[in-house]
Amino acid sequence: MKIVVCVSHVPDTATRIKVGSDGKTIDSAGVTYIINPYDEYAVEEALKTKERLGSGEVVVVTLGSENSKETLRKALAMGADSGVLIRDDNQRDSLGIAKALAEEIKASGSQLVFMGKQSVDYDNSIVGQLTAELLDYNCVTVCVKLDINGDKIIAEREIEGGREIVETSLPAVITCQKGLNEPRYASLKGIMAAKKKTIEEKSAAVYTPKTEVVGMHLPAGKQPGRIVGSDVSAVPELVRLLKEEAKVI
Amino acid sequence: MANKVLAVLEQREGIIKRSSFEAASTAVKLAKDLNTSAKAVVVGDAISNLNEVAKYGIQKVIHLKNSELLNYSSSGYTEAVTNLAVEGNFDILILSNTALGKDLAPRLSVKLDAACVVDCVKLNLSGNDIILTRPAYAGKALIDVKLLSNKKVITIRPNVFKALIAENSTPAEILVKELSSVNLKSKVTSFRKSEGKLDVAEADIIVSGGRGMKGPENFHLIEELAEALGAAVGASRAVVDAGWRTHNEQVGQTGKTVSPTLYVACGISGAIQHLAGMSSSKYIVAVNKDKDAPIFNVADYGITGDLFEIIPALTKEIKKVKQS
């Protein structure tokens, strides 16, 4: 079975965001880029599935520029077999990303696709569902437990206050949430091997966007409040403030 | 009439959720601004509070009914709502950005060839253009998004838009449409409630613990304070990664972004990822030994000191105040 994992190359979560000179995107100067944290669960689940089946191939796919190859290499170092970079130096909206991914998945013939439940840059959490609908595949989002048996899928997804148990079948797109598995570290051997694995470059069909980011700004920062005290004697005053000033209790 | 607006409501166990009334109210306001009308749809089996939707100014509620759709089915809901939106010529669909709304909205957008923007915190009209503001980078930035398509599917962040009671509301017309067949390619078969009493994503008050708690055995202090406040228990990434608490309690980037009325951070220094996920809380209280901890930069009220003395005292004091 060919398993496709879609990954994205995103700013490290420790990044302090500054708005770029275009007023629409971040200033990427000095920003470290990493594999999207949720995509690590996707790579791990794909590798586990392949290991369980005893055969198959894990292809990791991303959409982006030359720099995105670093993220592909990271997934290859974890154990994926090969990579595909869909070359597009322009920022696409979610549907544009999904269309490019769907095109590639269709061409690959893969029936099982993993990706992170969201990218930590734009936080949309919709690319999985869009891709699945474009392909007419089933889709389980925010997956924290997965059982695939033949064509049958029983998955658990995180929702408010608990977990939903979902039954569906292949072909499917699964979007992965923290808790699904424990992503493996790339070994030194894995990192060396990744250098020899192929990354195929492709281009995507031209896309006319349906949304446009027209501005980016930083939220109004919260002003530091007051230190009520430095020991247990400050507690009654804190509770009084919460009750009388903030009126929250 | 162009630009007809449809609020897609969510029911659980036959009760329409509070966050859906925010979607209904937002749809009514948008329709008014666009000089058109808003209706609402809800998918499910028996629903007990259909009439309540009228309070928010919706005059017609369409109930797509089938006993197989008591629980969520992504395929069943997508098909049913798509068919209704096409038949009724709805151009703008509004959902609450809940687990269900987030799952369903993009699917509908593909079927309807619509633009999809999720998790909006602000909706502005500029002429006939809709400009939506939504957080990105876990709330470290806000982006304004223009929709370039006539058809639009929008989700709004819960607890941000108000569910406004409409003046002179009249009882809604309720149209029950029995669905003869449903697409059950994907289907929720059951729901398992998590152990915690309240979910951080939905709680009005959250008490969170961080590495300053020194170990999982001390989290009973957080739980007791949460109980006294009627709050949910949250956790920082450090303590989730250390295995002290489960991931569904994690607040911050790679956890949940929350904006409760009151957020109490205990022994949390305030890493940028954590601050991103909680600094839009209305009031923030921080208890931390380190007076230079970044959490104090966003806290409205802080106590610098030993949390093992302060938290139990706080629990006791709150109980006392609540009883009086």
HADDOCK unambig.tbl for C-alpha pairs under 7 A between the chains (distance, minus, plus):
assign (segid A and resid 13 and name CA) (segid B and resid 273 and name CA) 6.31 0.50 0.50
assign (segid A and resid 14 and name CA) (segid B and resid 272 and name CA) 6.14 0.50 0.50
assign (segid A and resid 14 and name CA) (segid B and resid 273 and name CA) 6.32 0.50 0.50
assign (segid A and resid 17 and name CA) (segid B and resid 140 and name CA) 6.38 0.50 0.50
assign (segid A and resid 17 and name CA) (segid B and resid 141 and name CA) 6.98 0.50 0.50
assign (segid A and resid 120 and name CA) (segid B and resid 137 and name CA) 5.87 0.50 0.50
assign (segid A and resid 120 and name CA) (segid B and resid 138 and name CA) 6.91 0.50 0.50
assign (segid A and resid 121 and name CA) (segid B and resid 136 and name CA) 6.19 0.50 0.50
assign (segid A and resid 121 and name CA) (segid B and resid 137 and name CA) 4.74 0.50 0.50
assign (segid A and resid 122 and name CA) (segid B and resid 136 and name CA) 4.69 0.50 0.50
assign (segid A and resid 122 and name CA) (segid B and resid 137 and name CA) 5.88 0.50 0.50
assign (segid A and resid 123 and name CA) (segid B and resid 136 and name CA) 5.75 0.50 0.50
assign (segid A and resid 123 and name CA) (segid B and resid 137 and name CA) 6.55 0.50 0.50
assign (segid A and resid 123 and name CA) (segid B and resid 138 and name CA) 6.82 0.50 0.50
assign (segid A and resid 124 and name CA) (segid B and resid 118 and name CA) 6.44 0.50 0.50
assign (segid A and resid 126 and name CA) (segid B and resid 106 and name CA) 5.90 0.50 0.50
assign (segid A and resid 129 and name CA) (segid B and resid 103 and name CA) 7.00 0.50 0.50
assign (segid A and resid 129 and name CA) (segid B and resid 106 and name CA) 6.09 0.50 0.50
assign (segid A and resid 129 and name CA) (segid B and resid 107 and name CA) 5.90 0.50 0.50
assign (segid A and resid 130 and name CA) (segid B and resid 106 and name CA) 5.68 0.50 0.50
assign (segid A and resid 130 and name CA) (segid B and resid 107 and name CA) 5.93 0.50 0.50
assign (segid A and resid 130 and name CA) (segid B and resid 110 and name CA) 6.49 0.50 0.50
assign (segid A and resid 133 and name CA) (segid B and resid 107 and name CA) 5.99 0.50 0.50
assign (segid A and resid 133 and name CA) (segid B and resid 110 and name CA) 6.48 0.50 0.50
assign (segid A and resid 134 and name CA) (segid B and resid 110 and name CA) 6.90 0.50 0.50
assign (segid A and resid 138 and name CA) (segid B and resid 186 and name CA) 6.70 0.50 0.50
assign (segid A and resid 141 and name CA) (segid B and resid 103 and name CA) 6.77 0.50 0.50
assign (segid A and resid 159 and name CA) (segid B and resid 99 and name CA) 5.35 0.50 0.50
assign (segid A and resid 160 and name CA) (segid B and resid 99 and name CA) 6.78 0.50 0.50
assign (segid A and resid 160 and name CA) (segid B and resid 199 and name CA) 6.29 0.50 0.50
assign (segid A and resid 160 and name CA) (segid B and resid 201 and name CA) 6.66 0.50 0.50
assign (segid A and resid 161 and name CA) (segid B and resid 193 and name CA) 5.90 0.50 0.50
assign (segid A and resid 161 and name CA) (segid B and resid 194 and name CA) 5.76 0.50 0.50
assign (segid A and resid 161 and name CA) (segid B and resid 198 and name CA) 6.67 0.50 0.50
assign (segid A and resid 161 and name CA) (segid B and resid 199 and name CA) 5.02 0.50 0.50
assign (segid A and resid 162 and name CA) (segid B and resid 191 and name CA) 6.99 0.50 0.50
assign (segid A and resid 162 and name CA) (segid B and resid 192 and name CA) 5.50 0.50 0.50
assign (segid A and resid 162 and name CA) (segid B and resid 193 and name CA) 4.22 0.50 0.50
assign (segid A and resid 162 and name CA) (segid B and resid 194 and name CA) 4.39 0.50 0.50
assign (segid A and resid 163 and name CA) (segid B and resid 191 and name CA) 5.65 0.50 0.50
assign (segid A and resid 163 and name CA) (segid B and resid 192 and name CA) 5.07 0.50 0.50
assign (segid A and resid 163 and name CA) (segid B and resid 193 and name CA) 6.40 0.50 0.50
assign (segid A and resid 164 and name CA) (segid B and resid 188 and name CA) 6.23 0.50 0.50
assign (segid A and resid 164 and name CA) (segid B and resid 190 and name CA) 5.93 0.50 0.50
assign (segid A and resid 164 and name CA) (segid B and resid 191 and name CA) 4.47 0.50 0.50
assign (segid A and resid 164 and name CA) (segid B and resid 192 and name CA) 6.29 0.50 0.50
assign (segid A and resid 165 and name CA) (segid B and resid 188 and name CA) 5.51 0.50 0.50
assign (segid A and resid 165 and name CA) (segid B and resid 189 and name CA) 5.71 0.50 0.50
assign (segid A and resid 165 and name CA) (segid B and resid 190 and name CA) 5.29 0.50 0.50
assign (segid A and resid 165 and name CA) (segid B and resid 191 and name CA) 6.04 0.50 0.50
assign (segid A and resid 166 and name CA) (segid B and resid 186 and name CA) 6.77 0.50 0.50
assign (segid A and resid 166 and name CA) (segid B and resid 187 and name CA) 5.45 0.50 0.50
assign (segid A and resid 166 and name CA) (segid B and resid 188 and name CA) 4.29 0.50 0.50
assign (segid A and resid 166 and name CA) (segid B and resid 189 and name CA) 5.90 0.50 0.50
assign (segid A and resid 167 and name CA) (segid B and resid 186 and name CA) 5.74 0.50 0.50
assign (segid A and resid 167 and name CA) (segid B and resid 187 and name CA) 5.37 0.50 0.50
assign (segid A and resid 167 and name CA) (segid B and resid 188 and name CA) 6.30 0.50 0.50
assign (segid A and resid 167 and name CA) (segid B and resid 189 and name CA) 6.76 0.50 0.50
assign (segid A and resid 168 and name CA) (segid B and resid 185 and name CA) 5.80 0.50 0.50
assign (segid A and resid 168 and name CA) (segid B and resid 186 and name CA) 4.49 0.50 0.50
assign (segid A and resid 168 and name CA) (segid B and resid 187 and name CA) 6.55 0.50 0.50
assign (segid A and resid 179 and name CA) (segid B and resid 247 and name CA) 6.64 0.50 0.50
assign (segid A and resid 210 and name CA) (segid B and resid 115 and name CA) 5.21 0.50 0.50
assign (segid A and resid 210 and name CA) (segid B and resid 147 and name CA) 6.20 0.50 0.50
assign (segid A and resid 210 and name CA) (segid B and resid 148 and name CA) 4.86 0.50 0.50
assign (segid A and resid 210 and name CA) (segid B and resid 149 and name CA) 5.47 0.50 0.50
assign (segid A and resid 211 and name CA) (segid B and resid 115 and name CA) 6.37 0.50 0.50
assign (segid A and resid 211 and name CA) (segid B and resid 145 and name CA) 6.55 0.50 0.50
assign (segid A and resid 211 and name CA) (segid B and resid 146 and name CA) 5.65 0.50 0.50
assign (segid A and resid 211 and name CA) (segid B and resid 147 and name CA) 4.61 0.50 0.50
assign (segid A and resid 211 and name CA) (segid B and resid 148 and name CA) 5.26 0.50 0.50
assign (segid A and resid 212 and name CA) (segid B and resid 145 and name CA) 5.53 0.50 0.50
assign (segid A and resid 212 and name CA) (segid B and resid 146 and name CA) 5.14 0.50 0.50
assign (segid A and resid 212 and name CA) (segid B and resid 147 and name CA) 6.52 0.50 0.50
assign (segid A and resid 213 and name CA) (segid B and resid 143 and name CA) 6.69 0.50 0.50
assign (segid A and resid 213 and name CA) (segid B and resid 144 and name CA) 5.74 0.50 0.50
assign (segid A and resid 213 and name CA) (segid B and resid 145 and name CA) 4.43 0.50 0.50
assign (segid A and resid 213 and name CA) (segid B and resid 146 and name CA) 6.24 0.50 0.50
assign (segid A and resid 214 and name CA) (segid B and resid 144 and name CA) 5.56 0.50 0.50
assign (segid A and resid 214 and name CA) (segid B and resid 145 and name CA) 5.76 0.50 0.50
assign (segid A and resid 214 and name CA) (segid B and resid 146 and name CA) 6.50 0.50 0.50
assign (segid A and resid 215 and name CA) (segid B and resid 143 and name CA) 5.63 0.50 0.50
assign (segid A and resid 215 and name CA) (segid B and resid 144 and name CA) 4.99 0.50 0.50
assign (segid A and resid 216 and name CA) (segid B and resid 141 and name CA) 6.80 0.50 0.50
assign (segid A and resid 216 and name CA) (segid B and resid 142 and name CA) 5.64 0.50 0.50
assign (segid A and resid 216 and name CA) (segid B and resid 143 and name CA) 4.32 0.50 0.50
assign (segid A and resid 216 and name CA) (segid B and resid 144 and name CA) 6.22 0.50 0.50
assign (segid A and resid 217 and name CA) (segid B and resid 141 and name CA) 5.81 0.50 0.50
assign (segid A and resid 217 and name CA) (segid B and resid 142 and name CA) 5.32 0.50 0.50
assign (segid A and resid 217 and name CA) (segid B and resid 143 and name CA) 6.40 0.50 0.50
assign (segid A and resid 218 and name CA) (segid B and resid 140 and name CA) 6.58 0.50 0.50
assign (segid A and resid 218 and name CA) (segid B and resid 141 and name CA) 4.60 0.50 0.50
assign (segid A and resid 218 and name CA) (segid B and resid 142 and name CA) 5.87 0.50 0.50
assign (segid A and resid 219 and name CA) (segid B and resid 140 and name CA) 6.93 0.50 0.50
assign (segid A and resid 219 and name CA) (segid B and resid 141 and name CA) 6.05 0.50 0.50
assign (segid A and resid 219 and name CA) (segid B and resid 142 and name CA) 6.37 0.50 0.50
assign (segid A and resid 222 and name CA) (segid B and resid 298 and name CA) 5.37 0.50 0.50
assign (segid A and resid 223 and name CA) (segid B and resid 297 and name CA) 6.76 0.50 0.50
assign (segid A and resid 223 and name CA) (segid B and resid 298 and name CA) 6.14 0.50 0.50
assign (segid A and resid 224 and name CA) (segid B and resid 296 and name CA) 6.34 0.50 0.50
assign (segid A and resid 224 and name CA) (segid B and resid 297 and name CA) 4.47 0.50 0.50
assign (segid A and resid 224 and name CA) (segid B and resid 298 and name CA) 5.08 0.50 0.50
assign (segid A and resid 224 and name CA) (segid B and resid 299 and name CA) 5.78 0.50 0.50
assign (segid A and resid 224 and name CA) (segid B and resid 300 and name CA) 6.24 0.50 0.50
assign (segid A and resid 225 and name CA) (segid B and resid 299 and name CA) 5.63 0.50 0.50
assign (segid A and resid 225 and name CA) (segid B and resid 300 and name CA) 3.97 0.50 0.50
assign (segid A and resid 225 and name CA) (segid B and resid 301 and name CA) 5.62 0.50 0.50
assign (segid A and resid 226 and name CA) (segid B and resid 300 and name CA) 6.12 0.50 0.50
assign (segid A and resid 226 and name CA) (segid B and resid 301 and name CA) 5.18 0.50 0.50
assign (segid A and resid 226 and name CA) (segid B and resid 302 and name CA) 6.26 0.50 0.50
assign (segid A and resid 227 and name CA) (segid B and resid 301 and name CA) 5.78 0.50 0.50
assign (segid A and resid 227 and name CA) (segid B and resid 302 and name CA) 4.52 0.50 0.50
assign (segid A and resid 227 and name CA) (segid B and resid 303 and name CA) 5.69 0.50 0.50
assign (segid A and resid 228 and name CA) (segid B and resid 301 and name CA) 6.30 0.50 0.50
assign (segid A and resid 228 and name CA) (segid B and resid 302 and name CA) 5.68 0.50 0.50
assign (segid A and resid 228 and name CA) (segid B and resid 303 and name CA) 5.59 0.50 0.50
assign (segid A and resid 229 and name CA) (segid B and resid 303 and name CA) 5.13 0.50 0.50
assign (segid A and resid 229 and name CA) (segid B and resid 304 and name CA) 6.45 0.50 0.50
assign (segid A and resid 230 and name CA) (segid B and resid 303 and name CA) 5.42 0.50 0.50
assign (segid A and resid 230 and name CA) (segid B and resid 304 and name CA) 4.47 0.50 0.50
assign (segid A and resid 230 and name CA) (segid B and resid 305 and name CA) 5.02 0.50 0.50
assign (segid A and resid 231 and name CA) (segid B and resid 303 and name CA) 6.86 0.50 0.50
assign (segid A and resid 231 and name CA) (segid B and resid 304 and name CA) 6.65 0.50 0.50
assign (segid A and resid 231 and name CA) (segid B and resid 305 and name CA) 5.00 0.50 0.50
assign (segid A and resid 231 and name CA) (segid B and resid 306 and name CA) 6.81 0.50 0.50
assign (segid A and resid 231 and name CA) (segid B and resid 310 and name CA) 6.88 0.50 0.50
assign (segid A and resid 232 and name CA) (segid B and resid 309 and name CA) 6.29 0.50 0.50
assign (segid A and resid 232 and name CA) (segid B and resid 310 and name CA) 4.96 0.50 0.50
assign (segid A and resid 232 and name CA) (segid B and resid 313 and name CA) 6.88 0.50 0.50
assign (segid A and resid 235 and name CA) (segid B and resid 310 and name CA) 6.99 0.50 0.50
assign (segid A and resid 235 and name CA) (segid B and resid 313 and name CA) 6.77 0.50 0.50
assign (segid A and resid 235 and name CA) (segid B and resid 314 and name CA) 5.82 0.50 0.50
assign (segid A and resid 236 and name CA) (segid B and resid 317 and name CA) 6.57 0.50 0.50
assign (segid A and resid 239 and name CA) (segid B and resid 318 and name CA) 6.67 0.50 0.50
assign (segid A and resid 248 and name CA) (segid B and resid 262 and name CA) 6.78 0.50 0.50
